[in-house]
């Protein structure tokens, strides 16, 4: 544990510029204080109220409060990860009960897109109003979504419930990530981020049995109803600890009490300025319009040539360009300093995050069905193989955090370790996708890919956060989240396009003549594919078609890592042990 300063807040100067890293390595460089050349640069920016509050809290709380806070963070992660797994498992049964209404695909599109962009707004709420306020708001929205799910009687209610739940859950976990960054030194941040998410090691095995128990027992509405009670009960203690220390800081005068003399109109203008409302609107609207076509194109008769899809892409990109121009020339309070948007650590981290999600969704989108059809695994055994990635991610993230803690470096383990391993074993998956290959080889590849992926989740966050100061952490992580959402959308689109073009064509080529009439049914239903006995001519043809499609998806997911390697190569080799970014009693 470390105490990073006891001075009362607000301070008269921004956080100290980090000491230079070792001069013995050619790539070692100082933390980019030179960004201050921009008048709105990183170091010229005064912390907003939310950042001031959390720094004040950290100066007054005891070691007991800090340890208790992290215990509650672990509990919050546990219940939220379990809840998210259960909701994912129950969703097909809910949509089935609602009789597959035509609005159901739109529900998934809206919730995924809105969930992908909501962190941009949450970042400003955390910075302007405060961490407890943002966390409490997120919890209320997530709970409202669960209550609506429990009470749903039609697809319209379920659509609204999914949006509320997705936004609330994403915002809640994002708020936790920000709070971990607030209360850790750069040296320990990767380790504590990974440890906070470690309940995943347990919850991946619980979601299925819990879902099955409710489906066989009282039914899925009771499951959502139970979680609508359990989630706030287990999440509120963390809010209580933080609020207790917030009021403690106010009583001690570390947080100055203030009364506003602004009238309602002045308050509105003030918060619009502090939120960078125009910039936030441009970025959120632009990202939403940009992401929608990746989900909607399949519903359009002309696909990517549809005027609607083209217009959404063009307007989305145009709004994001306008956002960059607004931040550079006009914004009175930046969402994120323009100079930071050009910083090579942040740019590289965003590109690497995009590549990781493109690659993941390229190979993972049809992986479970591939294991069942080609390798003959049961649903349960296929799920175990699929879960290797989540389990390995968590363990490797902790290991990466330990390495960063003791070496202070994040670049080498990414550039010379994780990326080559991920790329190599993705390539080997191409070789082992053959139906005659032993499943053990696929499991081996998954283990190595999972461990490399765990490193690649932690190191881009550390690289990006090393480029800014405490005020910018929420915006930096929101930008990373945004690029991950873009990568996921692109990856799903690539996988879907390959599947739609390769799989039916290969079925037509390989299927016996007597099964040609069933091609569309085989293409559209996993149950039909599995109904053919292993070793039968039709099953062999289906397996060969799967192998061809999986080869193309794996090739795309492997090739994109050339961009990932370049993205990590441009990082500065900063020694994070030398960076002082937060104040107060932190880990």
BADOSE-146365 format. One record per residue: residue in one letter; x, y, z of N, C-alpha, C, O, CB in turn. Coordinates in steps of 0.1 Angstrom, whole numbers, plus 5000, padded with zeros to 4 digits. Each point is the difference from the previous one (the first is absolute). Last residue first. Glycine has a CB too. Example, Ala and Ser with C-alpha at 12.3 -4.5 7.8 and 13.67 -1.06 7.14 Angstrom:
// BADOSE-146365
S512849785071500950115000499250115008500550115001500749834977 A499149495021499150125000500950125000501050005007497149885005 
END
This chain:
// BADOSE-146365
X496550194967500849874999501150014990500849914998497249965008 X500050555024499749924989500849875000500949995008498550214978 X499350305040500449865004499549914989498849974999501150085025 X501150454960499449945012500549865002501049964995497050185001 X501950074954500350065013499449925011499049924998501250304992 X501649694955498950025009500550055014501249995002497649834986 X504250114975498850044993498950035009499150094997501649794984 X504950015010499150045012498850064994500050124995501949915021 X502349654964498950094997499250015013499549905006500450044970 X503949765016500450145002498950104999500250125002502049824989 X497449595001500350015014500450155003500050045012500849724989 X498350084955498850055007500350015015499250075008499349834975 X504550144972500049935012498950055010500250115005502449854992 X497650034946500050085013500149905012499449895000499250294989 X501949824958500449905010500150075013501150015006500149854977 X495650274973501250045007500349895011499049945005500650314991 X497749634958499950055014501450055005501049954995497149885009 X500949974952500150145001499950055014500250125003498849904975 X500549515010501450054997500150155002501150055003499249764981 X495549965019500849995012501450054998500650055009498149754998 X498450204955499450085011500850005013500350105006497549864984 X503449764973500450134998499550105011500650095004499449864971 X498649605026501450015003500550144998500850055008499549714985 X495350154995500249995015501450025004500450065009497649804993 X500850094952499750145005500250005015500550105005497849934977 X502249564999501150094995499850145004500950075003499349784977 X496549815029501150035010501250074995500850045008498449765004 X497050044962499850145006501150035010500150115004497449874992 X502149584982500650114992500050145007500950084998498549784981 X498349765040501549995002500650124993501050065005498949694997 X495450194995500450035013501550005003500550065009497349854998 X500549954950499850155003500450045014500650105001497549894982 X502149555007501050084992499950155002500950075002499149744981 X496849905037501250005007501150074992500950075007498549725004 X496550174968499850085012501350015008500450105004497249844997 X502249774962500050144995499950095012500750105000498249834979 X500949615030501350034995500150154996500950075003499449694989 X495650055021500850035011501450044996500650095006498149755008 X498250024953499750135005500950045012500450115001497249844992 X503149624989500350104990499650145005500850104999498849744983 X499249795044501550025000500450114990500950075003499449685004 X495150124995500450075012501550035000500450115002497849785010 X500349834954499550144998500350095012500550114998497749814987 X502749625019500950064990499750154997500850084999499649694991 X496649985037501350025007501050074991500750095004498949715011 X496450064966499750115009501350045007500450115002497249825001 X502549684971499950124992499850125008500650104997498449764985 X500949735041501450034995500050134991500950085001499749675000 X495250085013500850075011501450034996500550115004498149765013 X498749904952499550145002500850075011500450114999497349814993 X503349624999500450094989499650145002500750094997499249724988 X500849905059499149994989500550094989500650105003497449845012 X504050045028500549904991499149984988500449944990500749955028 X496750295026501550024997500449894991499849885002500650245020 X494450024976501049925008501450034996500350034988498049795015 X497650544994500649904992501149925008500850075006498850074973 X498050225040499249894999500649894991499649885001498450275002 X503850305006500449895009499149884999500449895006500350295009 X498450194957501449964998500449895009500649904996499950334997 X495349975014500049924988501449954997500249884996497850244995 X501550185044499449875004500049914988500249885002498450245015 X502950334977501049915007499449865003500749904999500450315010 X497150144952499749945013501149915005500449904993497250115001 X502350234962499450095010499849955014499850085009499150014972 X503049674980500750135001499550085012500850065008499749944968 X497349605011501349975006500750135003500650015011499549774977 X496050274988499749965014501349965007500150045012497649884981 X502650184962499650125007499749975015500450085009498750024970 X501949544991501150095002499750125009500750035009500249904969 X496749655004499950055014501150105003500250035012498949754994 X500450014951498850065002499950065015499150095002499849764981 X504849885002500150144995498750075003500050135002501549794980 X499749615027499950105011499950144995499850095008501449755008 X499649774956498749985006499750105012498950015004501349754990 X504050244982498950054991498749985007499150094999502249854981 X503050135051499649904990498750054993499350095005501649735009 X502650545005498949925004499749894989500150034988499050165025 X504450164983500349885006498949905003500149885001501750255009 X497950324968501149934994500149855006500349914992500950315003 X495850105023499549964987501049924993499749914992499150305007 X502549965042498949905002499549954986499949884998499550225024 X503650264979500749875002499049895003500249884996501850245013 X496350314986500649964987500749875002500049924991500350325003 X497849965044499049944991500649964987499549904994498850245016 X504750065022499449885005498949944990500149884997500450205026 X501950344968500849884999499249885003500049904993502150235012 X496050324998500549974987500749874998499849934990500550315008 X497949925044498950004991500449974986499349954992499750225022 X504249855021499149895002498950004989499749894995500750125030 X502650354977500749884995499049885001500049924991502350175017 X496250325009500150004985500749884995499549944990500650315011 X499549805046498749984994500150004984499349914994499650195026 X505050005005499649865002498749974993499849904994501450105028 X500250454977500949924992499649855001499949934990501950245013 X495950135025499650024986500949914991499449944991499850295014 X501849785041498749934998499650014985499549904995499850155029 X504550204989500349865000498749914998500149914992501750145024 X497850434987500749964988500249854999499849934990501350295009 X497149965041499150014989500649954986499349934992499550265020 X504049845026499049895001499050004989499749894995500650125030 X502850354978500649874996499149885001500049924991502150185017 X496350325008500250004985500649874995499649944990500650315011 X499549805045498649984994500150004985499349924993499650195027 X505050005003499749865002498649974994499949894993501550105028 X499950454981500749934989499849855001500049934990501750265010 X496450085034499450034987500749924989499349954992500150285017 X502449755034498849924999499350024987499449914994500350115031 X504050254985500449864997498849914999500049914991502150135022 X497150404999500549994986500449864997499749954989501050295012 X498249845043498850014992500349994985499449934992499550215026 X504649895013499449875001498749994992499749904994501450065028 X501050464981500949914994499449864999500049944989502050195019 X495850205017499950024986500849914992499649944990499950305014 X500949765043498749954996499850014985499549914993499650165029 X505050104996499949855001498649954995500049914992501650095027 X500450474987499649944987499849855000499649954989501750235001 X500050105048498850054995499549934987498849994998501950235012 X503549675011498849955007498750054994499149924999502350065022 X502650034945500050035014498749945006499249954993502350265005 X501249604956499250115005500250035015500949945006497550014977 X503649694990500150124991499450125006500250114996499949744985 X499849705037501350065002500250134993500950075002500049705002 X495249954990499950085012501350075003500150105006498249755002 X501549854955499250114997500050095013500150134998498549744986 X503649725019500750094991499250134997500650105000500449694989 X497149875038501150075007500750094991500450115004499949695010 X496249954967499550095010501150085007500050125002498049735001 X503249804967499550124993499450105010500250124998499449754982 X501849715038501150094996499550124992500650115002500949694998 X495549845016500550085010501050114995499950125003499949695012 X498149864957498950085006500650105010499550115001498949694996 X504449884981499650114991498850075004499650104994501349774988 X500749755043501150115000499550124991500250115004501649724999 X495549794996499950065013501050125002499750105006499649685003 X500749954951498950095001499950075013499750125001499149754983 X504349785011500550124993498950115000500350125002501149734983 X497549745034501050065008500550134993500350105007500349685003 X496349954966499450065012501050085009499750115004498649704995 X503249944964499350124995499450075012500050125001499549774977 X502549695030501050114997499350134996500550105003501249714991 X495549825014500750045013501050114997500050105007499749665002 X498050044954499250095008500650055013499950115004498149774986 X504249804983500050134993499250105008500450115002499949784976 X499649665037501350065002500150144994500550095006500449684993 X495249984993500050055014501450065003500050105006498449725000 X501149984952499250135001500050055014500150125002498449804979 X503549675012500850114994499350135000500650105002500549734983 X496749785031501050045009500950114994500450095007499649685003 X496649994965499550125007501150055010499950125004497849794994 X503649834956499649975014499650135007500750104999500949705002 X497950134945501050045011499449975014498850005002502050184983 X496949754972500849895004501050045012500649915006499249994971 X497350425000499249915008500849885006499649945010498550124976 X504250435004499549884992499249905009500449985012501650054973 X500450385028498550014999499549884992498849994998501450265002 X504549875012499349905008498550014999499249935007502750085009 X501150294961500549874997499149895007499749904994502650195003 X496950375012499749974986500349864997499349934993501150315001 X500949925047498649965000499549984986499149914998500650225023 X504750034986499949865003498549955000499749894996502550125016 X498750454985500449944988499949855001499549934991502050265004 X497750065043498950024991500349934987499149944994500450285016 X503949795021499049895003498750034992499249904998501950075025 X502550344971500549864997498949905002499749914992502650165015 X496950385006500049994985500449854997499449944991501250305006 X499549895048498650004995500049974985499149924996500250255022 X504949885002499349875005498650004994499649894995501850105026 X501150404971500549894992499349865004499749924991502550205007 X496650275027499650014986500549884992499349944992500650315010 X501449795045498649974997499650004986499349914995500250195027 X505249994989499449885006498649984995499849904993501650145027 X501550334967500849884998499449875007500649894998501450265001 X495750285003500650004986500849874998499949954988500350305013 X497849835042499050014990500649974986499549924992499250255022 X504049855024499149885002498950004989499449904997501150095028 X502450394977500749884996499149885001500049914990502250195018 X496350335007500149994985500649874996499549934991500850315008 X498949935047498849944994500349974985499249924994499350195022 X504350015035499950014985498849924995499649895006502950134993 X499350025047499550134996499850014985499750114995501549985024 X500149535013500950064989499750144996500950074996499449704996 X497249985042501449995003501050054990501150045003498249765010 X495850234981500350055014501549995003500650095006497249845001 X500549884953500150144999500450065014500750105000497649904981 X501049545017501250044992500150154999501150055002498749744985 X496350045033501249975009501350044992500850075006498049745006 X497150224964500150105010501249985010500650105004496949924995 X501649654969500550124993500150125010501050075000498049854978 X499149685037501449984998500650124993501150045004498549714994 X495850255008500650015013501549984998500850085006497249835006 X499550024950499950145004500750035013500750105002497249924985 X501549534998501150074993500150155003501050065001498949774981 X496549915035501349965006501150074994500950055007498249724997 X496750314977500050045014501349975006500750095007496949884995 X501649874955500150145000500250065014500850085002497749934978 X500549535013501450034998500250155000501150055005499249744982 X495350065017500849965012501450044998500750055009497849764995 X498650274960499750085011500849975013500650095006497149934985 X502849704971500450144997499850095011500950075004498649894972 X498949595025501450015002500550144998500950055008499449714985 X495250094999500350075012501550015003500450085009497449855000 X500449824954499850144998500450085012500650114999497649844985 X501949585020501150054991499950154998501050075000499049704989 X496550035035501250005008501250054992500950075004498249745009 X496750134966500050125008501350015009500550115002497049894998 X501749624974500450114991500050135008500950084998498049814983 X499749725041501450004997500550114991501150055002498849705001 X495450225006500750025012501550014998500750095004497549805009 X499049984951499850155003500850035013500750115000497049894989 X504349594985498650035005500050155003501050075000498749705010 X503650044951499950025014498550035004499250054992503150045009 X500149824955499049905006499950025015499649915007501049944975 X502050394981500749925010499149905008500549925007501150264994 X496650124965501249944994500749905009500449904996499950314991 X495650025027499849934987501249934995499949884996498450304999 X501850065047499049905000499949924987499949885000498950265017 X504250234987500449895009499049895000500449885001500950285013 X497650234962501149934993500449875009500249894995500650334994 X496250095029499349914991501149924992499749884997498450285001 X503650165031499349905008499349904991500149885002499650295016 X502650214963500949905005499249895008500449884998501450295004 X497150254971499449874997500849895006499949884996499250214983 X502250365030498650024998499349864997498849995005501750244986 X504449875017499149955011498549994997499349935006502450165009 X502150084957500249855002498949955010499749885000502750144995 X497650454992500249924988500049855002499349934993502050264998 X498650125045498749974995500149934986499049934996500150275016 X504949935010499349915008498649964994499749895000501450225020 X501750214958500549874999499249905008499749894996502650205001 X496650375006499849954986500449855000499249924995501250314995 X500649995049498649974999499649954986499149914999500450255020 X505049984989499749895009498549954999499749884999502150205017 X499750314961500549884994499649885008499649904995502350234995 X497150295028499249984989500449864993499149924997500650334999 X503049915039498749965005499049964989499349905000501150245020 X503750054968500249875005498749945006499749884997502750175008 X497750404981500149914988500149865005499449914994501750274993 X498950145046498750004994500049904988499149924998500450325009 X504649855015499149925008498649994994499449895000501850195020 X502050204959500349864999499149915008499749894995502750185001 X497050395007499649964986500449854999499149924995501350314996 X500949985049498549984999499649954987499149914999500650275017 X504949914990499549895009498549984999499649885000502450185015 X500050294960500249874994499749885010499649894995502150224991 X495950395010501149935007500249864996499049934998500650225022 X496950184967501149974991501249935006500949964993498450244994 X496949945038499449924989501049964990499949904993498050215010 X503250205031500049865005499449904990500449894999499450205024 X500250384968501449955000500049855005500949924995500050315008 X495150005000500249964986501549954999500249904992498250275000 X498749795054500850104993500449944986500349894998500650205023 X494549795001501449945002500850104992499750034988499649725015 X496650405006499749865004501349935002500149935010497750074977 X502350535017500149894991499449875007500249985012501850134978 X496750425014500549895008500149884992498949954996500250155026 X499950274954500550075012500549915010501050035007497450154989 X501449744949499549955013500550095011501350005002498549774989 X501550274961498950085005499649965014499450095007499849934971 X504449794992500050154998498950075008500250125002500649834975 X500349565024501350074997499850155000500950065005499849744981 X495649905021500949995011501350084998500650055009498549724996 X497750214960499550085011500949995012500350105006497449854987 X503449794969500250144997499550095012500650105004499149854972 X499549595027501550025000500250154998500950065007499749714985 X495050085002500450005015501550035001500350085009497949754995 X500150134953499650135006500350005015500450105005497749924978 X502649584994501050104995499750135006500950085005499449794974 X496649805030501249975007501150094996500950045008498549724995 X496650264973499850055014501249985009500450085008497249884990 X502349864958500150144999499850065014500750105004498349904973 X500649535018501450054999500150154999500950055006499649744982 X495150035014500849975012501450044999500550065010498049754993 X498850244959499750105010500749975013500450095008497349954982 X502849654975500650134996499750115011500950075004498849874972 X498549625030501450005001500650144997500950055007499149714986 X495450185002500449995014501550015001500550065009497449804996 X500350134952499850135006500449995015500650105005497549954979 X502049554991501150104995499850135007501050065005499149824973 X496649795031501349965006501150104996500850045008498549724991 X496550304982499950035014501449975006500550075008497049874992 X501849964954500250145003500050035015500750095004498249964974 X502749475003498850075004500250155002501050035007498249755003 X504149864981499650104989498850085003499650084992501549774992 X500649785043500850125002499850114989500450115002501349745008 X494449824992501149985008500850135002499550115003500649654990 X495650164984501250024992501349995008501150024995497650134991 X496949785034500049924988501350024992500549904994497150125005 X502350035055499750084988500149924987500949924999499950285013 X500349665034498650014999499550084987498850014998501249985027 X504749944987499449874997498550004999499449924993502549985019 X500650495002500249974986499349874995499549994989502750145012 X498250075045498750014992500249964986499049974993500450225021 X504249825020498949925005498849994990499349904999501550155024 X502950234969500649875001499049905006500249884998502050235006 X496650354990500149934988500649865001499649904993500550314996 X499850095050498749944996500149924987499449904999499550295013 X504750085007499949865004498749944995500049884998501450175022 X499650414972501049924994499849855003500349924991501350285010 X495650135019499749994986501049914993499749934990499350305010 X501949865045498749924999499749984985499749894996499550205026 X504550194988500349865003498749914998500149894995501850185021 X497650404980500849954989500349855002499949924991501150315007 X496750005037499149984988500849944988499549914993499150285015 X503849915031499149905003499149974988499849894996500250175028 X503150304973500749875001499049895002500149894993501950225016 X496350334991500649974987500649865000499849924990500750325006 X497949935044498949974991500549964987499649904994499050265018 X504549995020499549875004498949964990499949884997500750175027 X501250384970501049894997499549865003500149914992501750255012 X495650215010500049994985500949894995499749924992499850335007 X500349845048498749944995500149994985499549904994499250195025 X504549975021500350014986498949954991500249904992502350085013 X497550085044499849874993500650004986500149894994497850075020 X502250445011500849905007499949864994500949925000498750215021 X497750224962501450034997500849895007501049954993498550305006 X496049735008500249974986501550024997500649934992497050145002 X500950055048500249864999500249954985500749914997497950065024 X500650494988501249965007500349854998501149964997498550225020 X496350024967501250034992501349955006500949964993497850244999 X497449745034499949924988501250034991500749904995496850105006 X502050265037500549875003499949914988500949924998498250115025 X499350404972501450005001500649875004501049964995498850285012 X495549814991500650014987501550005000500749944992497350185001 X499649875048499949884993500650004986500649914996497350055016 X504350375022498649974998499949884991501049954995498350305007 X504849865033499550004986498549985000499549925008502749994984 X501050095045499250124999499450004985499550114996501950015022 X500549475018500050064987499150125000498950005005501549784984 X502749985050498650034997500050074986500750114999498549905026 X504449655005499750114992498550014997499449904998503050094991 X501949755042498650024998499750134992500650105003498949775018 X505249824978499350135004498550004997499649964989502650165008 X501449485015499150044989499350125005499250005009500549764982 X503250115039500849974988499250034987500650044990500749785024 X497350225034500350124992500849974988500550094993499350045027 X498149585014501450045003500450124991501150055002499449715005 X495250044987500150045014501450055004500150105007498149744998 X501149984952499450125001500050065014500250125002498349814980 X503349645010500850104994499450145000500750105002500249734983 X496549815030501150015009501050114995500550095007499349675000 X496750104965499550095010501150025011500050115006497649824990 X503549774971499750124993499650115011500550115000498949774978 X501149675035501350074999499950144993500750095003500549694998 X494949945001500550035014501350085000500150095008498849695000 X499450064951499350125005500450035014500150125004498049824981 X503749674996500650124993499350135005500650105002499949754978 X498049735037501350035005500650134993500650085007499849674997 X495350094982500050055014501350045005500250105006497849764998 X501549934953499650145000500050065014500450125002498249834978 X502349605017501150074994499650155000500950085003499849724983 X495949905028501050025010501350084995500550085007498749715003 X497050084960499950125008501150025010500450115003497149874993 X501849634975500850114994499950125008500950094999498749824979 X498149685032501449975001500950124994501250005003498249764995 X495850275003500449965013501549985001500650055010497149844994 X500250194954500250125008500449975014500850085006497550034980 X501149514986501050094994500150135009501150035004498449884973 X497249755032501349965004501050114996500950035008498549724990 X496050294989500250025014501549985004500550075008497149854996 X501150004952499650145003500150045014500150125004498449874976 X502149565005501250084998499750155002500950085004500049754980 X495549865019501049985011501250094999500550055010498749714991 X497650254964499550065013501049985011500250105008497449874984 X503349824967500250144999499550085013500750095004499149894971 X499349565023501450025001500450154999500850055008499549724981 X495250095006500450005014501550025001500550055010497649804996 X500050124951499750125007500450015014500450105005497749924980 X502649574989500950114998499650135006500950075005499849814975 X497649645042500050074987500950125000500550055010497249874987 X501649725038498950115000499950074987499050064997501449965027 X502449554973499250035012499050114998499049984992502949945021 X501249934954499449875004499050035012499249925002502849954989 X500650494993499249954989499249885003498949984996502850124988 X501550075047498850084999499049964989498850005002502650195007 X502849584996499149985012498850084999498949965004503150005009 X501350104953499249884999499149975012498949954998503049964988 X501050465016499050024989499149884999498850004999502750164989 X502249815041499050095005498850024990498849995004503050125010 X502049634972499249935010498950095006498849955002503149915003 X501250364965499249894993499149935010498849994998503049984986 X501350365032498950064993499149894994498750015000502750194995 X502849725030498750015007498850044992498949965003502550095017 X503449914967499549875002498650005007499449905001503050025001 X500150484988499849934987499449865002499449954991502550185000 X499550155047498650024995499849934986498849974997501250255015 X504349785012498949925007498750014992499349904998501850145024 X502750204964500549865001498949915006499949884997502550215006 X497050384994499749934988500449865000499449914994500850304994 X500950125046498849915002499649934988499249905001500150265016 X504450174983500249865002498849915003500149884999502150195009 X498650434984499249924990500249855002499449924993500850274991 X502350125043498650045001499149924992498849975003501950265002 X503949724990499549935012498550045003499349915004503050105005 X500050204955499849864997499449935012499249914999502750094985 X499250455021499049994990499749854997498849965000501850264990 X503049885037498850025008498849994990498949955004502350195013 X503249834964499749895009498750015007499249905001503250085003 X499050384969499749884992499749885009499049934997502550164985 X500050315039498650014994499649884992498949955001501450294999 X503949895026499149895004498750004993499249915003501950105019 X502250324968500849885002499149885003500249894994501850255014 X496450314991500149944986500849875001499749914992500350324998 X497249905053501150064993500149934986499549894998501750165024 X494049985004501349924998501050094993499750084992499049705006 X496650345010500649965013501249914999500349925010497450104999 X499750164954500150115009500849975013500650085006497250004985 X501149594976501050094995500350115010501150055001498349894975 X497049785033501249925002501250094995501050015007497849774990 X497050394995500350015014501349925003500750045009496849994996 X500849954951500550135003500450015015501050065003497550044978 X499449505006501450014994500650145002501250015003498149834980 X496250105031500949925008501550014995500950025008497249824999 X498550344967500250095012500949935009500950065006496950034992 X500849664965500950114996500450095012501150045001497949954975 X497749685030501449944999501050104996501250005004497849784991 X496650375005500349965014501549945000500850045008496849914997 X500350164953500450125008500549965014500950075005497550074982 X499849524986501350054994500550125008501250015003498149914975 X496549915035501049915003501450044994501050005008497349824992 X497850454990500350005014501249915004500950035008496750024996 X500849954951500650135003500450005015501150045003497550084980 X499049505003501350014993500850135004501150005003498049864978 X496450085034500949915007501450014994501050005007497149854998 X498450404975500350055014501149915006500950055006496750044996 X500849774956500850134999500450055014501150035002497750024977 X498449575019501349974996500950124999501250005003497849814984 X496450255023500749945011501549974996500950025008496949895001 X499250244958500450115009500849955012501050065004496950064990 X500349564977501050084993500550115008501250035001497649924978 X497849775038501349945000501050084993501250005004497749784997 X496750374997500550015014501449945001500950065006496849945003 X500149934951500350155001500650025014501050085001497149984983 X500349515004501350034995500450145002501250045001498549774983 X496949975051500050014986501450054995500950045008496750014991 X501349885047498949924994500050004985499249934994499550125027 X504850065026499750014986498849914996500049885004502450194992 X500050025048498550034998499650004985498950024997501250115024 X504449784994499249915008498550024997499249915000502650095017 X501450294962500149874995499049905007499449924994503050134999 X498050395024499250004988500149864993499049954995501450295002 X502349835041498650005004499149994987499049935000501650215021 X504049914972499649865005498649995004499349904997503150085010 X499250444979500049914989499649865004499249934994502550214995 X499150195044498750024993499849914988499049954998501250295009 X503949755016498949945008498750024994499249914999502150135021 X502450174960500149854999498949935007499449914995503150115003 X497850455007499649974987500149854998499049944994501850284997 X500849955050498550024999499549964986498949934999501350255017 X504449814992499449895007498550014999499349904998502650095018 X500750364966500149874992499349895007499449924993502850164998 X498050335032499250014988500049874992499049954995501450305005 X502649785036498649995005499050014988499049925000501750175022 X503949994969499849865004498549975004499449914996503050085011 X498950464984500049924988499749855002499349944993502350224997 X499050135047498850034993499849924987498949954997501350295013 X503849725017498849945006498750034993499249914998502050115023 X502950194962499949854998498849945007499449914994503150095005 X497250514983500749925010499949854997499149964994500650235022 X499150244957499249995013500749915010499950045012498149984975 X504250074972499450135003499349995014500150085008499649974967 X502649575005500950115002499450125005500650085008500749834973 X496149705010501049975010500950125003500450025011499549744983 X497150274970499350005013500949985011499950065011498049864977 X503950044969499850145004499250015013500250095008499949984968 X500649505006501350065003499850145005500750045009500449814974 X495249925000500349965014501350065004500150055011498649744987 X500050254957499250095008500349975015500250105008498049914975 X503949714986500450144997499350105009500650095005499949844971 X498349615024501150035009500650144997500650065009499949704993 X496050034972499550075012501250045009499850095007498149774991 X502049894958500450145000499750075013500450115003499149894973 X499749525015501350034995500450155001501250035001498649784984 X495850035025500949955010501450044997500950025008497649804998 X498250254962499950105011501049975011500650085006497049964988 X502149654970500650134996500050105011501050075003498249884974 X498849635031501549984998500650144996501150035005498649734989 X495650215011500649995013501549994999500850065008497249825001 X499350144951500050125008500749995013500850095003497049964987 X501949564983500850114993500050125009501150065002498349854975 X497949735037501449975002500950114993501050045006498549724995 X495950274993500350025014501549985002500650085007497149845000 X500549994951500250155002500450025015500850095003497649974978 X500349515006501350034995500450145003501150045003498649794979 X495850045030501049955008501550024995500850045008497549794998 X497250284974500850115006501249945008500950085004497050064998 X498749594976501050064991500850115006501150034994497349914988 X499849645047499450124994501150074991501249995003497250045017 X501449525007500950054989499450124992500050004988501049775011 X497150015042499649954987500750074988499550024989498349935021 X502650075040499350114994499749984985499650084992501550075024 X501249535010498750025007499250114993498850005001502349915020 X503350024963499149894996498650015007499049984993503149875004 X501350455016499550034986499149894995499150034992503050115004 X499949785045499150125001499450034987498850014998502550085021 X502049584983498849955006498950115001498849984998502549845014 X503250294974499349924990498649955005499149994992503149954998 X500550305042499450084989499449924989498950044996502850135009 X500849685035498649995000499350074988498949984997501350025028 X504649984983499549874999498549994999499549924993502550005020 X500250504994500449954987499449864998499649974989502550175012 X497450055041499150074991500349954986499149974992500850235023 X502949645019498649945001499150074990499249934993501150025031 X504150214980500049874995498649944999499649934991502750045017 X498350445013500150024986500049864993499449984989501850245014 X498849795044498750054995500150014985499049964993500550165028 X504449775002499149895000498650044994499449924993501850005028 X502050424983500549904990499049885000499749944989502750135014 X496950255030499750064987500449904989499249984990501150255019 X500649675037498649994997499650054986499149954993500550085031 X505049994990499549865001498549994995499649934992502050025027 X500650474986500449934988499449864999499549964990502650185010 X497250105040499250064989500449934986499149974993500850265020 X502649655025498649955001499250054989499249934994501050065031 X504150184979500149864996498649945000499649924991502750065018 X498250455008500250004985500049864995499349974990502050245011 X498649855045498750024995500150014984499049954994500350175027 X504749835003499249885002498650024994499549904994501850055027 X501650424978500349904990499349865002499849934991502450195007 X497150235034499550044986500349904990499249974992501150275015 X501549705036498549975000499450044986499249934995500750105030 X504650094984499949864998498549954999499749924992502550065021 X498650484995500549964987499949854998499649964989502050245012 X497349975041499050044990500449964986499249964992500150235023 X503749755020498949915002498950034989499549904994501050085031 X503250304980500449884993498949905000499749924991502750125014 X496050464999500949915007500449884991499349984990499850105033 X499250444961499649865004501149925006501250034997497149984986 X502150454999499449995013499749865004499849975012499350264985 X502749914960500950065010499549985014500750015009499950164974 X496949694978501249925001501050055011500849935005499050004971 X496350315011499649885007501249925003500249945011497650064978 X502850374984499850045014499649885008500549995011498850244982 X501249714961501350025006499950045015500849975008500050104969 X495249894998500649865003501450025005500549915008498149994974 X499150505007499349935011500749865003500249975011497750144982 X503650154969500350065013499449935012500749985010499550244979 X498549654968501449965003500550065013500749935008499750054967 X495350155010500049855004501449955003500249925009497850064977 X501450484999499549975014500149865003500449965012498150234986 X505049964965498650035002499549955014500849935007498850064968 X505650175009499149895003498550055002499850105006502149775004 X501550394958499749995014499149885002499149984992501350275012 X503349844955498649985004499849985015500649915006499049994971 X504550144995499450135003498549995005499450105003502149994979 X501449545005500450065012499450135003500250065011501949814987 X496949894961499749925012500350075013499249995009501349814977 X498550524973500749875001499749945014499450065008502450024976 X496950344990499049925008500649865002499349905002498850224988 X504550194987499550085011498949935008499850035012500750174976 X503649574987498650034996499550085013500149955011499649854973 X504450035022500150104989498750044995499850124995502349784999 X498649755038499650135005500250114990499550125002500949815021 X501149614974498750034994499450145004499150054994500549705006 X504550045016500150094989498750034993499950094992502449835005 X498549765038499650135005500150114989499450115001501449825022 X499349534979499950114990499550135006498950044996500749784987 X503849815039498550014999499750124992500750105002498949785020 X505149924968499350075011498549994997499649984989502350175015 X501349474976499850144999499250055012499549935008500450044967 X503049585000499550055012499850154998500950074995500249755019 X500849874954498650044998499450065013498950044999500949784984 X504850015014499850104990498650054999499850114996502049784992 X500649955057499349944989499750104990499550115003499549725012 X503150305025500849904994499449934988500749944992500350025031 X497350395008500550044987500949904994500550024989499550215020 X495549745025501449984999500550044986499449984990500449835026 X495950454999500449865001501549984998500750104996497049834997 X500150535028500349934987500349855003500649975011500250244979 X495750055041501450004998500349924987499349914997501250115028 X494850234980500749885004501550024998500450074990497649795006 X498750555014500449924988500949895005500950025008499050194978 X496249995046501450014996500349924988499549894998501250155025 X494450164986500949895005501450024994500150044989497949815013 X499450605001499749874995500949905005501150035005497950074975 X500150345049500749964988499549864996499549935008502550224997 X496550075034500250124992500749964987500050094991500250055029 X496249565010501450045000500150124990499150034992501749735013 X494750095025500750004988501450055001500450085008497549954981 X501549695045499650034987499050115000499150005009501449764983 X503850095043498650014997499750044986500850064993498950015031 X504649634991499650144999498550014997499449914993502850154999 X500849555013499050035010499550144999499150045008502049805007 X501549724955499950145003498950035009498949944999502050114979 X500049515005500650084990499950155003500050084991499549744993 X500949665039499350135002500650104992501250045001498349905022 X500149494974500850134999499150115003498850014997502749894986 X499049515020499250125000500950125000501150005005497049885007 
END
